[in-house]
Every structure is written in C-alpha cells, then in structure tokens.
Amino acid sequence: MTALGQRITLGITGVVTAALFFVLAEGTVVLNGSTSLPHAGYFMLRWPLILSRGAYVAFQPPAGLAPHFEGLSFIKRIVGVAGDRVASNGESVCIAGICRTLLPTLSADGVLATPEGVIPEGFIAVFGDSPDSLDSRYAVVGLVPTADVQAAGIPVPLPHWREVQTWLHD
C-alpha cells in the first residue's frame, strides 16, 4: 500500500472511530412499551437536538403526571413548533392542520383540552400516533418546553416486546 493509501485508510478509520464514540456518548436506543406509538424502538440523540416537525422526542412526563410515570419518559412525535396555531372545537384539537379527537372518557373525567393559541418560542406540541395517546391535545400534557426534551430521534425497526414475549412462550 502506498503512503497516500495508508493516510487515507488511517483518516477513514479515525472518522469512523470518532463517529462511533459520538453515537455511544450522545445516542441511545429507547424501547417502546406502550401502544401509543407504532414502533418498538427509537434511536435517539441527546445532542444535537433537532426539534423539527415529524421528529420523535423523549421528555419527562409533566409534573401532574410524574407520580404515575416515575422513571419513564414520554416519546411522542412533534406536530407543532413555535408560531403554529392550536385550535379546538370541543371535540378535537388541531395543531398545524393535524387533528386528534378528544376521548369522551377523558373529557367526562374532567381532562381538559389544551387551550387555543399560538405555540410560543421555546415550546413544541406533540401527538402520539395512537388515537388514545395522552399528548398535547390535553392540557395535562400541553405544550412541551424545548428545555425539557431529553433526546430526539427516529424509529428503529425492532420487534415489539409483545412479539418477543410470544416467541419466548411458544
């Protein structure tokens, strides 16, 4: 191998090694244990946080829900960013043209819709992909401060834990 070839190989090896250390330091795989999202796992980065519409984010449950979800993070998809409008007609909440129906059972229990308005700087709105997700359509979750976002990422094609459980018991 020529000296130039050795330098190129060494350079590529260095870049790959640096990338691997970065992913190990800033990345994590999060497993989904709920039915509110269609994917079994997510590859999430703590830095850089790219909070764009469609990205999945992990964040601590809001203070009012924290006792029920101790040690767990919420993972939801960003549907609204600063400047987007939150609208409600009493039966559904719409954010940036994406609407979710308010569940009658939660409404009957006094769980209120997120107030209408414009999403301010420093906040995002999130929806789960399931119609019964506890998300930004409800005031108990509301708009999520961007400072509370722990990581952002994309789905990873992993088998759902229920599939694995079936495999183990067959």
N, C-alpha and C positions, 0 to 999 in steps of 0.2 A: 504494500500500500504506500502511496506517495505521502509526502509530508502534508500536502494540501488535503488529501483524503483523510488523513489522521486527524487534522484540525477540524474538518467538517464533522467527522464522526464524534469527536470529543464535544464539539459545540452542540450537536443534536442531543447527545447523551445528557449534557448539562441542562438543556432546555426541558427535556422530558423529566429529569430528576427534580428540577425546580417546580414544574407544574404538578408533579405528584406530591411534593411536600406542601404546596399551596392547597391542593384539594384535601389532603389529610388534616391540615391545620384549620382550614376555613369551611370545609364541607362536612356534611353528614347525610346519612340515609335515614329518612323518617318512615316508619311503618304506620299505615292507617288501620286503626282498629274499629272504625265506625263505618256506617253505611252512608254517611252524608257526602262522601266523595267516591268517585268510581274507580280510583286507582288504589292499588295495595301499598305502593311506596312512592316516595318522592326524594329526589336528590336535591338537597338544599345547601345554599351557601350563606354563611353569616356575613361575608364581605366579598365582593361589593353587593350591596342590597339594591337590586334593580327592581323597583316597585312600579311596574307598568301593568296596564290593563291586561288581564289574562294570565298573569303570573300567579303561582300559588305562594302563599305566605304562611309562616308559622308565627303565632303570637300567644302570649299568656292570656288565659281567659279573663274577661273583665272582672273587676273587683266583686261585683254582686254574684258572680257565678263561681269564683275561685274555690270556695269550700267544696263544691260539687265535682270539681275537676282538678283537685290537688295533684301536682306533679305532671300534669298533662298540658300540652299545647294545643290550641285550635289551629287547624290548617284549613284555609279557605282560599277561594280564587278572587283576585282583585277584579271588581266590576266598575268601580268608580274611583276617580282621582280628583285632586283639587280642581275646582271650577265646574265639576259635573253637578247636575241637579238631582236631588232626591224628591220624588213626588209620591203621593199616596192618595188613594180614593177610598180608604176604609176597608177595602177587601184585598188590596195588593200594594206593594211598594215597588216603584220603578226607579232604577238608577242607571243613567246614561242609556236609556232605551231597553234595559233588561229588567223584566218584571218578575216578581215572585209573589205568589198568593200567601196571604196571612192565614195560618192554620186556625180554623174555628175553635179547636180545643184550647189553643194557647190564648186566643182572644177572649174566650169565655173565662179563662183563669186570670184575666187582667193583664196579660202581657201585651204591652202597647207597641204600636208601630213606631219606627224611628221618625222623628219629626221631619217635615218637609224643609227644604232649603238647599243651599249650595254647599258642597263639600269644601271646607276651608283648607288653606295651605297647612301641611303637616298632618293630614288625615287621608285615609282611604276608606272605601266601602268594599265589603267582601260578601260573597254569597258562597254557600256550599253548593255542590252540584245536585244534591238531592232536594226534592220539594219540601221535605220536613226538616231541613237543616236549621240549626239555631245560628243565625247570621245577622248581617247588618240591617235586615228588614225589621228587626225587633230592637226597640230602644235599650233593652238589657245588654245587647252587644253593641249596637250603634255603630258609629264611625270609629275606626281603629286609628289611634295616633301612630304615625310612622315611627316614632321613637320606641314604640312597644313591639315593633316587628323584630323577631329574633333571626329570621332567615327567609330567603326567597328561593324558589326553585321550580323544577319541572317534574312531571310524573316519570316514574321508572317502571318498566314492565316486570313486575314481580307477581308471583301467585298470591292471592288474598289468603289471610290466615285461616279462613274457613276452608279453603281448598286444601291447605296443608294439613289441617286437622282431619279432614276426610281421608287424606292419603294415609295418615298415621293410624287411623282406626279401621282401615279396610284390610 
